[in-house]
Amino acid sequence: MASTVSRGRGRRTISEINMVPFIDVMLVLLIIFMVTAPLITPSVIDLPSVGKAAKQPDRVLQLVVAKDESLELKGIGSSMPIALRDLAAAVKKAQAGAANPAVVISADRSVRYEAVVKVMDTLQRAGVQRVGLSVQLVN
């Protein structure tokens, strides 16, 4: 609050901040925090646990979806074009004998999302357990 001082002929206001109430409030808050800090119990954080990872697949089949939505099945050392209706049978045949097979779908970036979903749906209906999506660019 500004006060007035009379000096000679005129009155002039003193515009200084009175720091005493400010310091009193800060000291009271400091004491309150110092008293209550030891009373606060640290909370326990529930972190997720790490389980066993699935075994790496014995054989990986790569299914390439090209720009024109044609399919190509790449196995170990072999590659063959395939139609969507024959996909389930071809994958089952290629996975025969493998204990832990997996199929990785690689699609060109210009392929519609719907085409990739149709391929995934076909593999799921055929009973393929491990299907993944490749994040590398297809040449």
C-alpha positions in Angstrom: 0.0 0.0 0.0 1.4 3.4 -0.9 1.8 5.9 1.8 2.3 9.7 1.6 5.2 11.7 2.8 5.1 15.4 3.3 8.3 17.1 2.5 8.2 20.8 2.2 5.5 22.0 -0.1 4.0 19.0 -1.8 3.0 15.5 -1.0 4.6 12.6 -2.8 3.7 8.8 -2.7 6.2 6.2 -1.8 5.8 3.2 -4.1 7.8 0.5 -2.3 6.7 -3.0 -1.6 6.6 -3.9 2.0 8.6 -7.2 2.2 7.8 -8.2 5.8 4.4 -9.8 5.2 5.8 -11.6 2.2 8.7 -13.0 4.2 6.4 -14.1 7.0 4.1 -16.0 4.6 7.1 -17.7 3.0 8.5 -18.8 6.4 5.2 -20.2 7.5 4.9 -22.2 4.2 8.4 -23.4 4.6 7.7 -24.7 8.1 4.5 -26.4 7.0 6.3 -28.2 4.1 9.2 -29.2 6.4 6.8 -30.7 8.9 4.6 -32.5 6.4 7.3 -33.9 4.0 8.4 -36.8 6.3 4.8 -37.8 6.8 4.2 -38.4 3.1 4.7 -42.1 2.3 6.2 -42.9 -1.1 3.8 -44.6 -3.4 4.5 -48.0 -4.9 4.6 -48.1 -8.7 3.2 -51.2 -10.3 5.6 -52.0 -13.2 4.8 -54.6 -15.8 6.8 -57.8 -15.5 8.8 -59.3 -18.3 7.6 -62.8 -19.4 9.2 -65.3 -21.6 9.4 -64.3 -25.2 8.0 -66.6 -27.8 10.5 -68.9 -29.5 11.9 -67.6 -32.8 10.1 -69.2 -35.8 11.8 -72.2 -37.4 10.7 -71.1 -40.9 9.6 -67.7 -42.1 7.5 -67.3 -45.2 7.4 -63.9 -46.8 4.2 -62.9 -48.6 4.8 -59.9 -50.9 1.8 -57.7 -52.0 2.9 -55.8 -55.1 1.6 -52.5 -56.4 -1.0 -54.2 -58.6 -2.2 -56.2 -55.5 -0.7 -59.5 -56.9 0.7 -61.9 -54.4 4.1 -63.6 -54.3 5.0 -66.2 -51.7 8.7 -66.4 -50.9 10.0 -69.3 -48.9 13.5 -70.8 -48.4 15.1 -70.4 -51.7 11.9 -70.4 -53.7 9.5 -67.8 -55.0 6.1 -68.2 -56.7 3.2 -66.0 -57.7 -0.1 -67.0 -56.1 -3.8 -66.0 -56.2 -5.7 -64.9 -53.1 -8.0 -67.8 -53.4 -5.1 -70.3 -53.4 -3.2 -68.5 -50.6 -4.4 -70.6 -47.7 -3.5 -74.0 -49.3 -0.1 -72.7 -50.5 0.8 -71.4 -47.1 -0.3 -74.6 -45.4 1.7 -76.7 -47.9 4.8 -74.5 -47.4 4.6 -74.7 -43.6 4.2 -78.5 -43.6 6.8 -80.0 -41.3 7.8 -76.8 -39.6 7.3 -76.8 -35.8 7.0 -73.1 -35.3 6.2 -71.4 -38.7 5.5 -67.7 -39.3 4.3 -65.6 -42.2 5.5 -62.0 -42.8 3.5 -59.8 -45.1 5.4 -57.2 -47.0 3.4 -54.7 -49.0 4.3 -51.8 -51.3 3.5 -48.4 -49.8 1.0 -47.6 -52.6 -1.1 -50.8 -52.0 -4.5 -50.1 -50.5 -4.9 -51.1 -46.8 -7.9 -53.2 -47.7 -5.8 -55.5 -49.8 -3.4 -56.2 -46.9 -6.3 -56.8 -44.6 -7.8 -59.3 -47.0 -4.6 -61.2 -47.0 -4.4 -61.2 -43.2 -8.0 -62.3 -43.0 -7.4 -65.2 -45.4 -4.4 -66.3 -43.4 -6.3 -66.1 -40.1 -9.2 -68.1 -41.5 -6.7 -70.7 -42.7 -5.5 -71.1 -39.1 -2.1 -69.5 -39.5 -1.0 -68.7 -35.9 1.9 -66.3 -36.5 1.4 -63.5 -38.9 3.5 -60.3 -38.9 3.9 -57.2 -41.0 7.2 -56.1 -42.4 8.2 -52.5 -42.0 10.9 -52.5 -44.6 10.4 -51.2 -48.1 9.8 -53.7 -50.8 11.9 -53.3 -54.0 
